[in-house]
Amino acid sequence: MRERITQDVKTAMLAKDKQRTAALRLIAAAIKDRDIQARGEGTETASDTQLIDLLAKMVKQRQESARIYEENGRPELAATERAEIAVIEEYLPKQLDEAGVSAAIADVIASTGASGIKDMGKVMAELKARHAGQMDFGKAGAAVKAALTG
């Protein structure tokens, strides 16, 4: 992923696409910061799972910023945030649709033998292990809770 981002920065610079270049540089800087943090934790670089989590967090931050900008009458800033979201999402795994999320939850519940709300932590941990970066776990948590109580 790191090499792809570096190559994409060069391509965007050559194409003189300032907005894309800026977004890619933000991604590269965030990855470098995460790698530095990983060195402090005793590993050489951050894992791909950690990078996916980082990119998902960046998307959520920008979604929140775009929402705030729109509420305060700044559509041009919201558009910039949305453009950054589009660039970041290129590096995330494909997101599961609602049916895919429901199927994944049903599969994990069946494979873990979860039978009640007390097993929710086990189900969520297994979902995160199998589908990191492919779903919004905040929304998935509500669906898991509904599946385990229903």
C-alpha positions as CSV (number, residue, x, y, z in Angstrom):
1,M,0.0,0.0,0.0
2,R,2.9,2.4,0.9
3,E,4.5,1.9,-2.6
4,R,1.1,2.5,-4.3
5,I,0.5,5.7,-2.4
6,T,4.0,7.0,-3.2
7,Q,3.6,6.2,-6.9
8,D,0.1,7.8,-6.9
9,V,1.6,11.0,-5.3
10,K,4.1,11.2,-8.1
11,T,1.4,10.6,-10.8
12,A,-0.8,13.3,-9.3
13,M,2.1,15.8,-9.1
14,L,2.9,15.2,-12.8
15,A,-0.7,15.6,-13.7
16,K,-0.7,18.9,-11.7
17,D,-3.8,17.7,-9.8
18,K,-3.3,19.8,-6.6
19,Q,-6.3,18.5,-4.7
20,R,-5.4,14.8,-5.2
21,T,-1.8,15.5,-4.5
22,A,-2.7,17.2,-1.2
23,A,-5.0,14.3,-0.2
24,L,-2.3,11.7,-1.0
25,R,0.3,13.6,1.0
26,L,-2.1,13.7,4.0
27,I,-2.4,9.9,3.7
28,A,1.3,9.4,3.4
29,A,2.0,11.7,6.4
30,A,-0.6,9.8,8.5
31,I,1.0,6.5,7.5
32,K,4.5,7.7,8.5
33,D,3.1,8.9,11.8
34,R,1.6,5.5,12.4
35,D,4.9,3.8,11.5
36,I,6.7,5.9,14.0
37,Q,4.2,5.0,16.6
38,A,4.6,1.3,15.7
39,R,8.4,1.6,16.2
40,G,7.7,2.8,19.7
41,E,5.6,-0.3,20.2
42,G,8.5,-2.5,19.1
43,T,7.6,-3.3,15.5
44,E,9.3,-2.0,12.3
45,T,6.1,-0.7,10.6
46,A,2.4,-0.6,11.1
47,S,0.5,-3.7,9.8
48,D,-1.9,-3.5,6.9
49,T,-4.8,-3.9,9.3
50,Q,-3.6,-0.9,11.3
51,L,-3.3,1.1,8.1
52,I,-6.8,0.2,7.1
53,D,-8.1,1.3,10.5
54,L,-6.1,4.5,10.1
55,L,-7.7,5.2,6.7
56,A,-11.2,4.4,8.0
57,K,-10.6,6.8,10.9
58,M,-9.5,9.5,8.4
59,V,-12.7,9.0,6.4
60,K,-14.9,9.3,9.5
61,Q,-13.1,12.5,10.5
62,R,-13.7,14.0,7.1
63,Q,-17.3,13.0,7.0
64,E,-17.9,14.7,10.3
65,S,-16.0,17.8,9.1
66,A,-18.1,17.9,5.9
67,R,-21.3,17.6,7.9
68,I,-20.2,20.5,10.1
69,Y,-19.2,22.7,7.1
70,E,-22.6,22.1,5.5
71,E,-24.5,23.0,8.6
72,N,-22.5,26.2,8.9
73,G,-23.1,27.2,5.2
74,R,-19.6,26.4,3.9
75,P,-20.4,24.1,0.9
76,E,-17.0,24.7,-0.7
77,L,-15.1,23.3,2.3
78,A,-17.5,20.4,2.5
79,A,-16.8,19.6,-1.1
80,T,-13.0,19.6,-0.4
81,E,-13.6,17.1,2.5
82,R,-15.7,14.9,0.2
83,A,-13.0,14.9,-2.4
84,E,-10.4,13.8,0.2
85,I,-12.8,11.0,1.3
86,A,-13.0,9.8,-2.3
87,V,-9.2,9.6,-2.5
88,I,-8.8,7.8,0.8
89,E,-11.5,5.3,0.0
90,E,-9.5,4.2,-3.0
91,Y,-7.1,2.5,-0.6
92,L,-9.7,0.9,1.6
93,P,-11.2,-2.6,1.0
94,K,-14.6,-2.6,-0.7
95,Q,-17.3,-1.9,1.8
96,L,-20.0,-4.6,2.4
97,D,-23.5,-3.6,1.6
98,E,-26.4,-4.1,4.1
99,A,-27.0,-7.7,2.9
100,G,-23.3,-8.5,3.1
101,V,-23.1,-7.1,6.6
102,S,-26.1,-9.2,7.7
103,A,-24.7,-12.3,6.1
104,A,-21.3,-11.7,7.8
105,I,-23.0,-11.2,11.2
106,A,-25.1,-14.4,10.7
107,D,-22.0,-16.4,9.7
108,V,-20.0,-15.2,12.7
109,I,-22.8,-15.9,15.1
110,A,-23.2,-19.4,13.7
111,S,-19.4,-20.1,13.7
112,T,-18.9,-18.8,17.3
113,G,-22.0,-20.4,18.7
114,A,-23.2,-17.1,20.1
115,S,-26.5,-17.5,21.8
116,G,-27.2,-14.3,23.7
117,I,-26.2,-10.7,24.4
118,K,-23.4,-11.9,26.6
119,D,-21.6,-13.2,23.5
120,M,-21.7,-9.8,21.8
121,G,-18.0,-9.0,22.5
122,K,-16.9,-12.4,21.1
123,V,-19.0,-11.8,17.9
124,M,-17.7,-8.2,17.4
125,A,-14.1,-9.3,17.9
126,E,-14.5,-12.0,15.3
127,L,-16.2,-9.6,12.9
128,K,-13.3,-7.1,13.2
129,A,-10.8,-9.9,12.6
130,R,-12.6,-11.2,9.5
131,H,-13.9,-7.9,8.0
132,A,-11.5,-5.1,9.1
133,G,-12.2,-2.0,7.1
134,Q,-15.1,-3.5,5.2
135,M,-17.9,-2.3,7.4
136,D,-18.9,0.4,9.9
137,F,-18.6,-1.4,13.2
138,G,-20.7,1.2,15.0
139,K,-23.7,0.2,12.8
140,A,-22.7,-3.4,12.9
141,G,-22.8,-3.4,16.7
142,A,-26.4,-2.4,16.7
143,A,-27.2,-5.2,14.1
144,V,-25.3,-7.8,16.2
145,K,-27.2,-6.7,19.3
146,A,-30.5,-7.0,17.4
147,A,-29.5,-10.4,16.1
148,L,-28.5,-11.7,19.5
149,T,-31.6,-10.4,21.3
150,G,-34.1,-11.2,18.5
